[in-house]
Amino acid sequence: MAKVEVKQLLEAGVHFGHLTRKWNPNMAPYIYMERNGIHVINLYKTVAKLDEANEALSKIAASGRKILFVATKKQAKDIVAEKAAKVNMPYITERWPGGMLTNFVTIRKAVKKMASIDRMKKDGTFLTLSKKERLQVDRLRAKLEKNLGSISEMTRLPGALFIVDTMREHIAVKEAQKLNIPIFAMVDTNSDPRDVDYLIPSNDDASKSIDIIMTQVTDAVAQGLAERKSEKAEAAESKKEKAPKKQEAKEAPEAAPKAEKTEAKAEAVDLTKIEGVGPKAAEALVNAGIDTYEKVAKADAEKMKEILTEASSRMAHLDPTSWPKQAQMAADGKWDELKEWQDNVKGGVE
């Protein structure tokens, strides 16, 4: 992935902020100067924050979690839809459906309704309806497709949100905060950076600015997906190589369990598979020595909360109550049971 340069961001107008009278004082560290009544963003800090966000997004994509892109403003929606679709990630570019995250079970029912209508058309049931009923069903299908068609493949809560303009998408921000979902966002000089876990100080109004940032972000996601694909291929190849040695493993029973244990430990280091654990929270736990599912399962929730709060005040709102339970399922290899639990529980909080 080619690293973006300050000159490229400058040419795209990423440095243009809002009028000085509309600024948010919390954006002061990311503002370079004021010119003609308009704030100018420090692009060196933009590059640094973009690199940090890209690294985290790549890790989330490599873990197999989905990243939901949100942009409903006119100049951003087409760009975001195109870029997100290229990396097969869900996106919302029409209207943010209230309760999209906090009431995800209901949203999934609406998505299933689309699939149900499609089945009716395939098996001929649709033709048995009256003309008026067919028209109503077609209208419902079109409405659902417009608002939720882009998230039809998202069967569980996303691993992160990427937002263009946090002021406009404030409902999405609040829902993600409530469920401890990491928020990545393009933050302009009129927005509050404290609402975001990974901010990218940038102009969120110009299409050129949005395009260059989205290109960098989706390239990082694509890199994470490529790493995941490569790891899967290596694991499959390794499995094939170990198959002929099955008889040898039986003859040496002491060696086999040790190998299995090593493999389990290698797989267990990705703590972000636990609902509610973002990249930063996982890093804090690993630094504290809680680096496997087994250790999380045995850890005290209050102790983990202390570790997170000490690492960053931004993680003080996280609730690790259910993490040991989830970690135990992961440690036991009950991935289907864990996925079902996560789908039914909001944000990992029972």
N, C-alpha and C positions, 0 to 999 in steps of 0.2 A: 504494500500500500504506500503510494507516494505521499510524502509529508507535505502539507500545504505551506506555502511561504507567505510572509506578511505582505509582499508585493501583490500576490494574487488576491488576497482579502481586500487590499486597498482598492484594486481595480474593480472589484465587485461591489464596493460601497458598504462593506461590512462595518466600517468605522463610524458611519453616521448614526447618531443617537437622536433623541427627541429634543424639543425646545427645553431650554434650561428651567423654565417655570414648571415644566411637567415632570421633572426628574424625581427619582426616588433616592433619598440620601444614602441608603444602604448600598447603592451602586457606585458610590464615590471611589472605592479602591480600583475600580475598573475603568474610570474615566480619565483620559489623558489631558484634555483641555476643553475650553469653551471657545467657539468661534461663531461670530454673527448670530449669537443667541441660541446656538445649537451645541449640544455636548458631543465631543468626539471620543469614541471608545479606544482604549489602549489595545492595539492589535497584537502586541507581544504577549499580553495576558490572555488574549483570545486564543492564540496558538497554543499556549501552555495548557489552558483549560480544555481545549478541543482534544489535545493528545491524551489528557487524563480521562476524558469522557469516552474517547474511542477505545482505550485500553479496557475500561470497565464493560463497555457494550460488547466488545469482542469476546470477553470471558463469559458474559451472560448467554450470548449466541452459541458459544462452544459448549455450554452446559445443557443445551437443548431447550431452554426456555424461550418463549416468544417475547418480542419487544413491540408494544403497541404504539404506533405513531399517531399523533393527534394534531390536526391543523384544519380549522374550519374557515379561516379567512380567505377571501377570494384569490389573493396573489400567491397563496401557499398551497391550497388544496390540490391542484393538478400536479405540482412538483412533488409533493409528499406522496400522493397516490402512486405516481410513476416509480419513484425511487424505492418505496416500501414494497411494491409489487415485485420489483426485480429481485429482491432478496427473500421473497415469499414471507413477508411479515404482515400482520394485520394492521389496519389503519382506519381512522375515523376522519372523514373530510366533509361530511354533510353537517349534521347536528349532533352534538354530544347527547346521547340518550341518558337522561337522569337515572342514576342507579346502575349505570353500565358496569361498574366494578362492585359497588356495595350490594347490589341486588343481581349479581351475575347469574344466579340460577334462573331467574325470570327471563333474562336476556337470552340465555341458552334455549329456553322453551320457545321463544320467538324464532330463533334460528332453526330449531327443529321443525317449526311450523312450515318454513320454506321447503325443507326437505320432504315434508309430508305432502305438500302441494305438488312437488315435482314427481313424487311416486304416484300420485293420483293421475297425473297426465300420462305417465308411462304405462300404467296397468289398465287404463281405459275408464277408470271410475269417474274422471273429470267429465267425460262425454255424457254420463248418465244424469248430470245436473241440468237444471233448467237454464235457459239463456241468461236470465237475470243473475242466477247464482254463479254461473261461470264468470260473468263480468265482475262480480264482487270479489271472487277468489283471485282473478287476474289482477285486480287493483290492489288487493292485499299483498299479493306476491311482489308486485312492482314496488310497493312502499317499503316492504321488508328488505328487498334487494338493495334499494337506494340507501337505506339507513344502516343495515347490518350485513349486507352481502360481503363486505370486505373483511368481516371477522368470522365468517362461517367456519373457518378452519381452527379457530381459537377455542379449544375445548376446556381450557382452564384459565385461571387468572394469569395475566402476563407477568413476566419476570421483571419488567421495567416499562416505564412510559417515556416516550420522547415527545416533547411538546414544543410547538412553535407559538410563541406569545402566551405566557402564563396568565396575563391579565384577562385576555379573552377566554381562555380555557380554565378559568378559576374553579369551576365545578369539578373538572377532571383532576385538578391539583388536590382539592380537598378530599376527594374519594381515594386517591392514591395514598395520601398522607394517613388517612384513617386505617388503611389496610397495610401500611408499612411497605408499600411498593416503591422502589427507588425511582426518582424523577430526574430525567435528563431534559434540558430545555435550552432553547435560544432565548436569552434574557436581554431585553433592551434597557435603556437608561430610565424608563418609566416604570419598570417592574421591580418586585422585591426578590432579591436573590436568596433570601433566607428560606423561601418556600421550596427551594430546589436542592437536590443532593449533588448533582453534577451540572453546573451552569456553564453555558458558553456565551460570554458577553458579545452580543452581536446585534446588528440591525435586523429586526424581525418583520420589517414592513416591505423591503425591496425584494422583488423576485430573484434578482441576481445573487443577492446575499443569501437568501434561503437556499437557492440551488447549490451554491458552492459548499455550504455547511452540510446540507443533506447528502451531497455526493461523498464527502469525507466520512460522514457517520455511517452511511450504508456500505461503504467500502470496508469499514472496520467490522461491521456485522457480517459481511460476506466472508471476510478473513476468518472470523470465528467459526462460521458454518463450515468452511473448508477444513479447518483444523479438526472439527468434530467428525467430519466425513473421513478424514485421514486416520484418525484414531480408531474409528469403527472398522476401517479396512484392515488396519494393523492387528486389531483384536481378533478379527475373523481369521486372518492369516495365521496368527499365533495359535488359535484354537485348532486349526487344521494340522499344524505341526505337532501339537501335543496329543492329537488323537491316536497316532500309532504307538505312543509311549504309554498308553493306558495300562497295558499288561505289566510294564516295568514299574508303574506306580503301585500296582497291587503287590508286587514282590517287595517293594520298599515302602511300607505303610507309614513310616515315620516322616518321610520326605514330602509325601503328597499333602498332608494337612498344612505343613509349613508353607508350601508354595501357594496354596489356596488362601492362607491367611495374609500372605504378602500381597496377593492380587486384591483381596478385599480392602486392605489398608490403602492401596494405591487408588482404588475407586472411591474410597470414603472421604478423600480430602476435599471434594467439591461440596461444601456446606450450603451453597446457594440453592441446592435442590430441596432444602427445607423451606416451606412457605414462611415468608416473613424475614428470611435472612438474605440481605443484599450483599453485594461485593464488599462494601466497607465493613459491614457487621461480621462477615466471614473472616476478613483479614484480621479484625480485632480479636476474634475468638482463637484463630490460629496462633497469633502472636502471644496469646495468653496460655498456649499449650493445649487448648481444646481443638484439636485438629482432625479428629475422626468422628464418625457417627456414634461409635461406642462411647467416646468421651462426652459427647453432647448428651447422649441418653442418660449418662450417670451424673451429669452436672446439675447443680442447683440453679433454678430459674433466676432467683434473686442475685446469685453470684454472677451469672452471665449478664444481668442487667447492669450491675456495678461495673463490669469490664467494659461494656459498650459505652456507658455514660462517661467513664474515665477517658476512653479513646476519643470520643467526640460528643459534645453537648447536643449535637443534631440527632444522635441516636438514643437520646434519653426517653423518647416516646415509644420505643420498641417494646413489645411485650413477648418475652421468651417462654411464657408459660407452657405453650404446646410444643416447643422445640424438642424436649427430651422424648416425648411421645412419638413425634415424627421421625426423630433420629433412630429410635429403637426399631421402627418399621423398616427404615433404610438399612440399618445394620443387619437385620434378619433377612434382607433381600426381598421384602414384601412390597415391591414397587407398585404393583397394581392396586393393592390395598391402600398404599400411601397416596397414590394419584386420586383414587376415589374419595378418600378422606379430604384431600385438599380441594377437590371440586365442590364438595358439599359444605365446607367450612369457609367462612368469609375471612380471607387474608391470614389464615392460620390461627385465628382467634375463635375459640369455641364459645 
